[in-house]
Amino acid sequence: MRLHRRCLLALGVLPMFLAAGVSGPAQDAPSRPALVVPDLRPADPKNATGPLTSQALSPFTDPWTRTGTRKTAIVSAVERVKGAVVNIHSERTVSGGDHFVSSQNRVNGMGTGIIIDPRGYIVTNHHVVEDVSVLRIRLADGATHHASIVARSPEVDLALIKIDPVQPLQTMPLGTAADLMVGETVLAVGNAYGYEHTVSVGVVSAVKRDVSLNKDMSYKSLIQTDASINPGNSGGPLVNVNGELVGVNVAIRAGAQGIGFAIPVDHMIRAVADMLRSRRRGTAHDGLAVRDRVDISNEIPARSVIIERVETGSPAATANLRPGDTLVRIGDVRIVCSYDVERAFLDLKATDTVPIVVRRGDQDQRFDLALGGKSQPERVVRAQPTSSSDVIWTKLGVQLQVVATETVTRVNRQLNGGLEVIDIVGDSPAAKAGIKKGDILVGLHSFETLSTDNVIYVLSHPELPTFQPLAFYILRSGQVRKGTLTSVN
């Protein structure tokens, strides 16, 4: 299910990365028409108190001075998010020429990004940064920076890039797509055709829209909107009238009008958390598994992060953190979503101790978490499973652990649970098939995998040879992916 920019162009759904040498607007904006005050006279000269001047007119009759009603919720939303939106300018090298002479040409591209961390971490679409050699970022205040690519997730068409600002940056306020209403007003902000920080307004046209291009590429559960989204908007925010991020603009329908798509912010959060976690893997180990929770019972949804699991013997277990605790703060980072957890740990070392505030019951409690490293002895111990897990370890080369049902059902309501891969042998059938630590196995052959017994049932089935190549289904970065296992004996 690897996303590829070239496939999009061929099949009618366009990523909104603009490859062109577009500069600023070609024409001056039209000037504001002058207000004409008519020379009015009183109907009854006897009751006249004097000439009716422009000062005598109510200010509410002048559309250019109605500051009280002109500053709508939309204006306030734009003001709230504009500083967290960046314009991306890129260069990529394209081979050209003919059969006899080859050449290398530089192609300029444009996209948009969303600041998620004051230190300069920015999320955008993967197709914006794919194959680029130079990335330049322009902030809302006009400052420019060179950027580097931190992590990629082609499966969900998202990437993380980083700049080094001279001072902390404004970050994007987070909303949720869980309670989006069809017909709700939304705004797109981005580098449309090179016109920086262009704002367009529309409505949510549909939610949970699947856009399939071919057997290898598809977008799942997208937001559809009629807000004007154009090439160059890729990676930019779709926000609600409260100025909260609800989606990441990703594609438009070629040849159509008013059909654009955005990745739900909830999917983006999980993908970014995964990318940040992979960046610090093997260094500062905490032993926490967390999940996002969104309370949509009120007018303004409330986000929080729950500790879902604590590894036995881990730093988190030693610090007395427990499943069910709500994370409030880690160090200086207030925890609102799961990628905040990763941001808080990102620059820490295995020898550091960080204060953590959690809400347990109705009280906030503080604990000191002494981070550790992923030691090889721990892996060896976990790599020697016992009892029925021996069959899975021997035949597949993985160790599995049950995950909370909600972790799976919130991605696909047709699924009922799964098993997380917590260890894997490097040259095992699972590793050769592309399975990775952190993947959630949700199906094997034609059976759900809600427990290890389900896996053992398949692996011990008398007709196992006829099942091969053995199909498997995993959950990764908010999407269900299919693969096949070979040489499973």
ZISULFEN-V128520 format. One record per residue. N is the residue number from 1. PSI is psi as a letter, one per 20 degrees, with the letter a starting at -180 (NA if undefined). BURIAL is I if it has 16 or more other ideal C-beta (glycine too) atoms within 10 Angstrom, else O. Layout:
N:PSI:BURIAL + N:PSI:BURIAL
//
This chain:
1:k:I + 2:p:O + 3:q:I + 4:p:I + 5:h:I + 6:h:O + 7:h:O + 8:g:I + 9:h:O + 10:h:O + 11:j:O + 12:i:O + 13:p:I + 14:p:I + 15:q:I + 16:k:I + 17:p:I + 18:o:I + 19:n:I + 20:r:O + 21:l:O + 22:p:I + 23:b:O + 24:a:O + 25:q:O + 26:h:O + 27:q:O + 28:q:O + 29:q:O + 30:q:O + 31:q:O + 32:p:O + 33:q:O + 34:q:O + 35:p:O + 36:o:O + 37:o:O + 38:q:O + 39:n:O + 40:q:O + 41:q:O + 42:q:O + 43:h:O + 44:o:O + 45:h:O + 46:h:O + 47:j:O + 48:p:O + 49:i:O + 50:r:O + 51:q:O + 52:o:O + 53:r:O + 54:h:O + 55:h:O + 56:i:O + 57:q:O + 58:p:O + 59:i:O + 60:i:O + 61:i:O + 62:o:O + 63:i:O + 64:i:O + 65:j:O + 66:m:O + 67:h:O + 68:h:O + 69:i:O + 70:h:O + 71:n:O + 72:r:O + 73:h:O + 74:g:O + 75:g:O + 76:h:O + 77:g:I + 78:g:I + 79:h:O + 80:h:I + 81:i:I + 82:g:O + 83:i:I + 84:j:I + 85:p:I + 86:q:I + 87:p:I + 88:p:I + 89:p:I + 90:r:I + 91:p:O + 92:q:I + 93:p:O + 94:p:O + 95:p:O + 96:b:O + 97:a:O + 98:a:O + 99:h:O + 100:h:O + 101:p:O + 102:q:O + 103:r:O + 104:p:O + 105:q:O + 106:p:O + 107:p:O + 108:q:O + 109:r:I + 110:q:I + 111:a:I + 112:q:I + 113:r:I + 114:p:I + 115:p:I + 116:i:I + 117:p:I + 118:h:O + 119:i:I + 120:j:I + 121:p:I + 122:p:I + 123:q:I + 124:a:I + 125:q:I + 126:h:I + 127:i:I + 128:h:I + 129:i:I + 130:p:I + 131:j:O + 132:q:I + 133:h:O + 134:p:O + 135:p:I + 136:p:O + 137:p:I + 138:p:I + 139:r:I + 140:h:I + 141:j:O + 142:i:O + 143:q:O + 144:q:O + 145:q:I + 146:q:O + 147:q:I + 148:q:O + 149:p:O + 150:g:I + 151:q:I + 152:q:I + 153:m:I + 154:h:I + 155:h:I + 156:j:I + 157:l:I + 158:q:I + 159:q:I + 160:p:I + 161:r:I + 162:p:I + 163:r:I + 164:n:O + 165:q:O + 166:i:O + 167:r:O + 168:q:O + 169:q:I + 170:p:I + 171:r:I + 172:p:I + 173:p:I + 174:p:I + 175:b:I + 176:q:I + 177:j:I + 178:h:I + 179:j:I + 180:p:I + 181:p:O + 182:p:O + 183:i:O + 184:q:O + 185:p:I + 186:q:I + 187:p:I + 188:p:I + 189:p:I + 190:a:I + 191:l:I + 192:o:I + 193:k:I + 194:i:I + 195:n:I + 196:q:I + 197:l:I + 198:p:I + 199:p:I + 200:q:I + 201:q:I + 202:b:I + 203:r:O + 204:o:I + 205:h:I + 206:q:O + 207:q:I + 208:l:O + 209:p:I + 210:p:O + 211:o:I + 212:p:O + 213:g:I + 214:a:O + 215:i:O + 216:i:O + 217:p:I + 218:q:O + 219:p:I + 220:p:I + 221:l:I + 222:r:I + 223:p:I + 224:p:I + 225:q:I + 226:j:I + 227:p:I + 228:o:I + 229:p:I + 230:r:I + 231:p:I + 232:i:I + 233:i:I + 234:p:I + 235:i:I + 236:r:I + 237:q:I + 238:o:I + 239:q:I + 240:a:I + 241:i:O + 242:i:O + 243:k:I + 244:p:I + 245:p:I + 246:i:I + 247:r:I + 248:o:I + 249:p:I + 250:h:I + 251:q:I + 252:r:I + 253:o:I + 254:p:O + 255:i:O + 256:r:O + 257:p:O + 258:k:O + 259:n:I + 260:r:I + 261:q:I + 262:q:I + 263:p:I + 264:q:I + 265:h:I + 266:h:I + 267:h:I + 268:g:I + 269:g:I + 270:g:I + 271:g:I + 272:g:I + 273:g:I + 274:g:I + 275:g:I + 276:h:I + 277:h:I + 278:h:I + 279:h:O + 280:j:I + 281:p:O + 282:i:O + 283:e:I + 284:o:I + 285:p:I + 286:h:I + 287:j:I + 288:q:I + 289:p:I + 290:r:I + 291:q:I + 292:q:I + 293:p:O + 294:p:I + 295:o:O + 296:j:O + 297:i:O + 298:r:O + 299:g:O + 300:o:O + 301:q:I + 302:p:O + 303:q:I + 304:r:I + 305:p:I + 306:p:I + 307:o:I + 308:h:I + 309:q:I + 310:p:I + 311:p:I + 312:p:O + 313:j:O + 314:r:I + 315:h:I + 316:h:I + 317:g:O + 318:h:O + 319:j:I + 320:k:O + 321:q:I + 322:q:O + 323:p:O + 324:i:O + 325:q:I + 326:p:I + 327:p:I + 328:g:I + 329:p:I + 330:o:I + 331:c:I + 332:j:O + 333:p:I + 334:p:O + 335:o:I + 336:h:I + 337:r:I + 338:h:I + 339:i:I + 340:h:I + 341:g:I + 342:h:I + 343:h:I + 344:h:I + 345:i:I + 346:g:I + 347:j:O + 348:q:I + 349:r:O + 350:i:O + 351:i:O + 352:q:O + 353:p:O + 354:p:I + 355:p:O + 356:p:I + 357:p:I + 358:q:I + 359:o:O + 360:o:O + 361:c:O + 362:j:O + 363:q:O + 364:p:O + 365:q:O + 366:p:O + 367:q:I + 368:o:O + 369:o:I + 370:o:O + 371:q:I + 372:r:I + 373:q:O + 374:n:O + 375:q:O + 376:h:O + 377:h:O + 378:g:I + 379:h:O + 380:g:O + 381:g:O + 382:h:O + 383:j:O + 384:m:O + 385:r:I + 386:r:O + 387:c:O + 388:h:O + 389:i:I + 390:h:O + 391:g:O + 392:g:I + 393:g:I + 394:g:O + 395:h:I + 396:h:I + 397:k:I + 398:q:I + 399:p:I + 400:q:I + 401:p:I + 402:p:O + 403:r:I + 404:p:I + 405:h:O + 406:h:O + 407:h:I + 408:g:I + 409:h:O + 410:i:I + 411:g:I + 412:o:O + 413:i:O + 414:i:O + 415:q:I + 416:j:O + 417:a:I + 418:a:I + 419:p:I + 420:p:I + 421:o:I + 422:i:O + 423:q:I + 424:q:I + 425:p:O + 426:h:O + 427:k:O + 428:r:I + 429:h:I + 430:g:I + 431:g:I + 432:h:O + 433:i:I + 434:j:O + 435:p:I + 436:q:O + 437:p:O + 438:h:I + 439:q:I + 440:o:I + 441:o:I + 442:i:I + 443:q:I + 444:p:I + 445:d:I + 446:k:O + 447:q:O + 448:q:I + 449:n:I + 450:i:I + 451:r:O + 452:h:I + 453:h:O + 454:h:I + 455:g:I + 456:h:I + 457:g:O + 458:g:I + 459:h:I + 460:j:O + 461:p:O + 462:h:O + 463:k:O + 464:g:O + 465:h:O + 466:i:O + 467:i:I + 468:q:O + 469:p:O + 470:o:I + 471:q:O + 472:q:I + 473:p:I + 474:q:I + 475:p:I + 476:p:I + 477:l:I + 478:j:I + 479:q:I + 480:p:I + 481:q:I + 482:q:O + 483:a:I + 484:q:O + 485:p:I + 486:r:O + 487:l:O + 488:o:I + 489:NA:O
//
